[in-house]
Amino acid sequence: MIPNSQLASPEFILVANGRRDYSDDAAVQRLRGSVPADVLLLFRLGDFYELFFEDAKEAAGLLNVALAKRNGVPMCGVVYHAAQNYIAN
């Protein structure tokens, strides 16, 4: 987890060790509704931190990564060991 003191706004919350498909609408929307709107949720899936839906659209521009779609769901991500470098920029 990256300490909040090292992050610029909007804040990033890293949810580690995801074991399921977090591109599932209900799971993402449930978690999304439990945090402030200015927080981006990153899900740890294997070797990547991934973002979905509106978070992906916003983060793609902030992190300078490609915005993709899987089954119509907007998504983007970064390799977990490089996440701090992307967020610092």
Buried (B, 14 or more C-beta within 10 A) or exposed (E): EBEEEEBEEBBBBBBEEBEEEBBEEEBBEEBBEEEEEEBBBBBBBEEBBBBBBEBBBBBBEBBEBEBEEEEEBBBBBBEBEEBEEBBEE
